Amino acid sequence: MRILEPFQVTETTGQFDAIISVKGGGSSAQADAVRHGISRALLTSSDALRAPLRKNGMLTRDPREVERKKYGRHKARKRPQYSKR
């Protein structure tokens, strides 16, 4: 459903074929990445589609990234267990 959204918004359903492969992240993040990629690909076919895609927020990239692991920690924030004695 989420992947087909750019085609529905621009009323181009059935006009394009897409072969997509995605790696990493979860299923929801992958669906959003495919949606973003399809939206950007549609812009190469016609610049008139920019307004409806922009209005529905399909051209905005999610800026969140994984926080780096710090030294002395197990993960980015998880600390070793505290021992009083």
VMD Tcl script that builds the backbone (N, CA, C; Angstrom):
set m [mol new atoms 255]
animate dup $m
set s [atomselect $m all]
$s set {name element resname resid chain x y z} {
  {N N MET 1 A 0.825 -1.192 0.000}
  {CA C MET 1 A 0.000 0.000 0.000}
  {C C MET 1 A 0.869 1.257 0.000}
  {N N ARG 2 A 1.866 1.252 0.870}
  {CA C ARG 2 A 2.741 2.416 1.006}
  {C C ARG 2 A 3.602 2.613 -0.245}
  {N N ILE 3 A 3.969 1.499 -0.872}
  {CA C ILE 3 A 4.835 1.565 -2.044}
  {C C ILE 3 A 4.089 2.135 -3.254}
  {N N LEU 4 A 2.810 1.836 -3.381}
  {CA C LEU 4 A 2.026 2.285 -4.530}
  {C C LEU 4 A 1.494 3.710 -4.381}
  {N N GLU 5 A 1.697 4.314 -3.221}
  {CA C GLU 5 A 1.159 5.640 -2.939}
  {C C GLU 5 A 1.597 6.719 -3.942}
  {N N PRO 6 A 2.882 6.773 -4.362}
  {CA C PRO 6 A 3.260 7.813 -5.335}
  {C C PRO 6 A 2.507 7.692 -6.659}
  {N N PHE 7 A 2.230 6.466 -7.085}
  {CA C PHE 7 A 1.490 6.269 -8.330}
  {C C PHE 7 A 0.041 6.731 -8.174}
  {N N GLN 8 A -0.556 6.485 -7.003}
  {CA C GLN 8 A -1.943 6.885 -6.780}
  {C C GLN 8 A -2.078 8.396 -6.693}
  {N N VAL 9 A -1.116 9.055 -6.036}
  {CA C VAL 9 A -1.172 10.505 -5.884}
  {C C VAL 9 A -1.019 11.203 -7.229}
  {N N THR 10 A -0.130 10.687 -8.071}
  {CA C THR 10 A 0.115 11.316 -9.374}
  {C C THR 10 A -0.769 10.763 -10.484}
  {N N GLU 11 A -1.634 9.820 -10.147}
  {CA C GLU 11 A -2.567 9.202 -11.102}
  {C C GLU 11 A -1.820 8.564 -12.278}
  {N N THR 12 A -0.727 7.862 -11.977}
  {CA C THR 12 A 0.061 7.166 -12.997}
  {C C THR 12 A 0.057 5.660 -12.749}
  {N N THR 13 A -0.952 5.152 -12.059}
  {CA C THR 13 A -1.020 3.726 -11.753}
  {C C THR 13 A -1.107 2.919 -13.044}
  {N N GLY 14 A -0.217 1.918 -13.174}
  {CA C GLY 14 A -0.211 1.052 -14.339}
  {C C GLY 14 A 0.580 1.564 -15.526}
  {N N GLN 15 A 1.174 2.745 -15.422}
  {CA C GLN 15 A 1.925 3.308 -16.538}
  {C C GLN 15 A 3.409 2.950 -16.488}
  {N N PHE 16 A 3.901 2.547 -15.307}
  {CA C PHE 16 A 5.328 2.270 -15.137}
  {C C PHE 16 A 5.526 0.889 -14.533}
  {N N ASP 17 A 6.668 0.257 -14.871}
  {CA C ASP 17 A 7.104 -0.983 -14.248}
  {C C ASP 17 A 8.306 -0.655 -13.377}
  {N N ALA 18 A 8.409 -1.347 -12.234}
  {CA C ALA 18 A 9.532 -1.083 -11.328}
  {C C ALA 18 A 10.107 -2.394 -10.827}
  {N N ILE 19 A 11.422 -2.528 -10.927}
  {CA C ILE 19 A 12.132 -3.663 -10.347}
  {C C ILE 19 A 13.007 -3.085 -9.241}
  {N N ILE 20 A 12.729 -3.465 -7.995}
  {CA C ILE 20 A 13.360 -2.826 -6.841}
  {C C ILE 20 A 13.958 -3.887 -5.930}
  {N N SER 21 A 15.179 -3.649 -5.445}
  {CA C SER 21 A 15.774 -4.508 -4.426}
  {C C SER 21 A 16.265 -3.610 -3.293}
  {N N VAL 22 A 15.972 -4.017 -2.060}
  {CA C VAL 22 A 16.335 -3.215 -0.889}
  {C C VAL 22 A 17.031 -4.104 0.126}
  {N N LYS 23 A 18.014 -3.541 0.852}
  {CA C LYS 23 A 18.700 -4.280 1.898}
  {C C LYS 23 A 18.768 -3.403 3.149}
  {N N GLY 24 A 18.776 -4.052 4.302}
  {CA C GLY 24 A 18.962 -3.344 5.564}
  {C C GLY 24 A 17.682 -2.728 6.085}
  {N N GLY 25 A 17.700 -2.390 7.374}
  {CA C GLY 25 A 16.552 -1.764 7.995}
  {C C GLY 25 A 15.407 -2.731 8.182}
  {N N GLY 26 A 14.288 -2.240 8.650}
  {CA C GLY 26 A 13.099 -3.066 8.832}
  {C C GLY 26 A 12.170 -2.947 7.640}
  {N N SER 27 A 11.081 -3.671 7.698}
  {CA C SER 27 A 10.149 -3.681 6.568}
  {C C SER 27 A 9.492 -2.321 6.363}
  {N N SER 28 A 9.193 -1.616 7.453}
  {CA C SER 28 A 8.576 -0.300 7.338}
  {C C SER 28 A 9.544 0.711 6.734}
  {N N ALA 29 A 10.794 0.680 7.173}
  {CA C ALA 29 A 11.804 1.599 6.644}
  {C C ALA 29 A 12.085 1.299 5.177}
  {N N GLN 30 A 12.089 0.023 4.819}
  {CA C GLN 30 A 12.310 -0.346 3.424}
  {C C GLN 30 A 11.167 0.138 2.549}
  {N N ALA 31 A 9.937 0.018 3.052}
  {CA C ALA 31 A 8.775 0.478 2.289}
  {C C ALA 31 A 8.859 1.987 2.059}
  {N N ASP 32 A 9.269 2.729 3.087}
  {CA C ASP 32 A 9.399 4.175 2.940}
  {C C ASP 32 A 10.528 4.538 1.982}
  {N N ALA 33 A 11.618 3.763 1.997}
  {CA C ALA 33 A 12.733 4.021 1.091}
  {C C ALA 33 A 12.323 3.768 -0.357}
  {N N VAL 34 A 11.573 2.711 -0.592}
  {CA C VAL 34 A 11.088 2.404 -1.943}
  {C C VAL 34 A 10.128 3.498 -2.405}
  {N N ARG 35 A 9.271 3.939 -1.513}
  {CA C ARG 35 A 8.314 5.009 -1.820}
  {C C ARG 35 A 9.046 6.283 -2.225}
  {N N HIS 36 A 10.108 6.619 -1.478}
  {CA C HIS 36 A 10.902 7.810 -1.776}
  {C C HIS 36 A 11.607 7.661 -3.136}
  {N N GLY 37 A 12.139 6.475 -3.391}
  {CA C GLY 37 A 12.819 6.233 -4.662}
  {C C GLY 37 A 11.885 6.303 -5.849}
  {N N ILE 38 A 10.696 5.741 -5.709}
  {CA C ILE 38 A 9.707 5.802 -6.788}
  {C C ILE 38 A 9.306 7.249 -7.053}
  {N N SER 39 A 9.132 8.017 -5.983}
  {CA C SER 39 A 8.753 9.425 -6.128}
  {C C SER 39 A 9.822 10.199 -6.899}
  {N N ARG 40 A 11.086 9.948 -6.571}
  {CA C ARG 40 A 12.176 10.636 -7.270}
  {C C ARG 40 A 12.279 10.182 -8.722}
  {N N ALA 41 A 11.985 8.910 -8.973}
  {CA C ALA 41 A 12.023 8.404 -10.347}
  {C C ALA 41 A 10.894 9.009 -11.190}
  {N N LEU 42 A 9.747 9.222 -10.571}
  {CA C LEU 42 A 8.622 9.827 -11.292}
  {C C LEU 42 A 8.958 11.249 -11.726}
  {N N LEU 43 A 9.772 11.944 -10.934}
  {CA C LEU 43 A 10.144 13.309 -11.287}
  {C C LEU 43 A 10.985 13.359 -12.563}
  {N N THR 44 A 11.757 12.299 -12.815}
  {CA C THR 44 A 12.562 12.282 -14.037}
  {C C THR 44 A 11.690 12.148 -15.280}
  {N N SER 45 A 10.508 11.545 -15.121}
  {CA C SER 45 A 9.623 11.397 -16.273}
  {C C SER 45 A 8.854 12.681 -16.561}
  {N N SER 46 A 8.427 13.386 -15.508}
  {CA C SER 46 A 7.673 14.615 -15.713}
  {C C SER 46 A 7.853 15.531 -14.503}
  {N N ASP 47 A 8.241 16.756 -14.759}
  {CA C ASP 47 A 8.443 17.722 -13.671}
  {C C ASP 47 A 7.111 18.252 -13.136}
  {N N ALA 48 A 6.026 18.032 -13.865}
  {CA C ALA 48 A 4.705 18.496 -13.414}
  {C C ALA 48 A 4.198 17.703 -12.211}
  {N N LEU 49 A 4.816 16.542 -11.958}
  {CA C LEU 49 A 4.385 15.704 -10.833}
  {C C LEU 49 A 4.981 16.163 -9.507}
  {N N ARG 50 A 5.873 17.145 -9.551}
  {CA C ARG 50 A 6.544 17.603 -8.327}
  {C C ARG 50 A 5.561 18.158 -7.288}
  {N N ALA 51 A 4.593 18.946 -7.711}
  {CA C ALA 51 A 3.657 19.584 -6.776}
  {C C ALA 51 A 2.848 18.564 -5.970}
  {N N PRO 52 A 2.191 17.580 -6.596}
  {CA C PRO 52 A 1.431 16.627 -5.783}
  {C C PRO 52 A 2.311 15.751 -4.891}
  {N N LEU 53 A 3.508 15.399 -5.373}
  {CA C LEU 53 A 4.403 14.585 -4.557}
  {C C LEU 53 A 4.913 15.382 -3.364}
  {N N ARG 54 A 5.262 16.638 -3.589}
  {CA C ARG 54 A 5.750 17.497 -2.505}
  {C C ARG 54 A 4.647 17.748 -1.473}
  {N N LYS 55 A 3.426 17.941 -1.957}
  {CA C LYS 55 A 2.298 18.213 -1.063}
  {C C LYS 55 A 2.039 17.047 -0.117}
  {N N ASN 56 A 2.234 15.816 -0.593}
  {CA C ASN 56 A 2.006 14.628 0.226}
  {C C ASN 56 A 3.254 14.163 0.963}
  {N N GLY 57 A 4.334 14.937 0.900}
  {CA C GLY 57 A 5.544 14.657 1.661}
  {C C GLY 57 A 6.333 13.457 1.182}
  {N N MET 58 A 6.294 13.157 -0.091}
  {CA C MET 58 A 6.980 11.977 -0.609}
  {C C MET 58 A 8.376 12.267 -1.136}
  {N N LEU 59 A 8.769 13.539 -1.154}
  {CA C LEU 59 A 10.098 13.887 -1.637}
  {C C LEU 59 A 11.049 14.220 -0.489}
  {N N THR 60 A 10.558 14.167 0.734}
  {CA C THR 60 A 11.377 14.486 1.897}
  {C C THR 60 A 12.036 13.218 2.421}
  {N N ARG 61 A 13.361 13.254 2.549}
  {CA C ARG 61 A 14.115 12.105 3.048}
  {C C ARG 61 A 14.092 12.109 4.567}
  {N N ASP 62 A 14.010 10.918 5.168}
  {CA C ASP 62 A 14.052 10.792 6.625}
  {C C ASP 62 A 15.508 10.991 7.065}
  {N N PRO 63 A 15.821 12.041 7.834}
  {CA C PRO 63 A 17.217 12.370 8.130}
  {C C PRO 63 A 17.847 11.561 9.269}
  {N N ARG 64 A 17.085 10.692 9.919}
  {CA C ARG 64 A 17.628 9.970 11.076}
  {C C ARG 64 A 18.684 8.965 10.657}
  {N N GLU 65 A 19.757 8.875 11.455}
  {CA C GLU 65 A 20.827 7.930 11.200}
  {C C GLU 65 A 21.167 7.200 12.487}
  {N N VAL 66 A 21.873 6.082 12.360}
  {CA C VAL 66 A 22.268 5.287 13.515}
  {C C VAL 66 A 23.361 6.036 14.274}
  {N N GLU 67 A 23.215 6.089 15.596}
  {CA C GLU 67 A 24.220 6.744 16.432}
  {C C GLU 67 A 25.451 5.850 16.545}
  {N N ARG 68 A 26.637 6.451 16.491}
  {CA C ARG 68 A 27.862 5.658 16.505}
  {C C ARG 68 A 28.115 5.053 17.875}
  {N N LYS 69 A 28.842 3.929 17.901}
  {CA C LYS 69 A 29.209 3.269 19.143}
  {C C LYS 69 A 30.359 4.031 19.780}
  {N N LYS 70 A 30.244 4.297 21.101}
  {CA C LYS 70 A 31.300 4.981 21.827}
  {C C LYS 70 A 32.188 3.971 22.540}
  {N N TYR 71 A 33.451 4.328 22.740}
  {CA C TYR 71 A 34.365 3.431 23.443}
  {C C TYR 71 A 33.972 3.357 24.919}
  {N N GLY 72 A 34.197 2.210 25.526}
  {CA C GLY 72 A 33.819 2.007 26.926}
  {C C GLY 72 A 32.352 1.681 27.113}
  {N N ARG 73 A 31.607 1.597 26.037}
  {CA C ARG 73 A 30.181 1.277 26.100}
  {C C ARG 73 A 29.943 -0.008 25.331}
  {N N HIS 74 A 28.834 -0.693 25.657}
  {CA C HIS 74 A 28.483 -1.908 24.919}
  {C C HIS 74 A 27.919 -1.548 23.547}
  {N N LYS 75 A 27.027 -0.554 23.514}
  {CA C LYS 75 A 26.462 -0.069 22.265}
  {C C LYS 75 A 26.612 1.447 22.269}
  {N N ALA 76 A 25.777 2.171 21.574}
  {CA C ALA 76 A 25.928 3.618 21.519}
  {C C ALA 76 A 25.687 4.259 22.887}
  {N N ARG 77 A 24.710 3.738 23.638}
  {CA C ARG 77 A 24.376 4.337 24.934}
  {C C ARG 77 A 24.443 3.378 26.105}
  {N N LYS 78 A 24.364 2.073 25.825}
  {CA C LYS 78 A 24.332 1.089 26.911}
  {C C LYS 78 A 25.675 1.022 27.623}
  {N N ARG 79 A 25.652 1.177 28.952}
  {CA C ARG 79 A 26.877 1.177 29.749}
  {C C ARG 79 A 27.108 -0.192 30.374}
  {N N PRO 80 A 28.367 -0.450 30.779}
  {CA C PRO 80 A 28.611 -1.670 31.537}
  {C C PRO 80 A 27.889 -1.604 32.896}
  {N N GLN 81 A 27.595 -2.777 33.446}
  {CA C GLN 81 A 26.866 -2.814 34.710}
  {C C GLN 81 A 27.690 -2.191 35.818}
  {N N TYR 82 A 27.038 -1.378 36.670}
  {CA C TYR 82 A 27.712 -0.696 37.780}
  {C C TYR 82 A 27.896 -1.673 38.935}
  {N N SER 83 A 29.097 -1.712 39.487}
  {CA C SER 83 A 29.373 -2.559 40.646}
  {C C SER 83 A 29.848 -1.685 41.799}
  {N N LYS 84 A 29.135 -1.737 42.923}
  {CA C LYS 84 A 29.470 -0.864 44.050}
  {C C LYS 84 A 30.712 -1.376 44.777}
  {N N ARG 85 A 30.904 -2.690 44.843}
  {CA C ARG 85 A 32.067 -3.250 45.552}
  {C C ARG 85 A 32.881 -4.141 44.658}
}
mol reanalyze $m
mol bondsrecalc $m
mol representation Tube
mol addrep $m
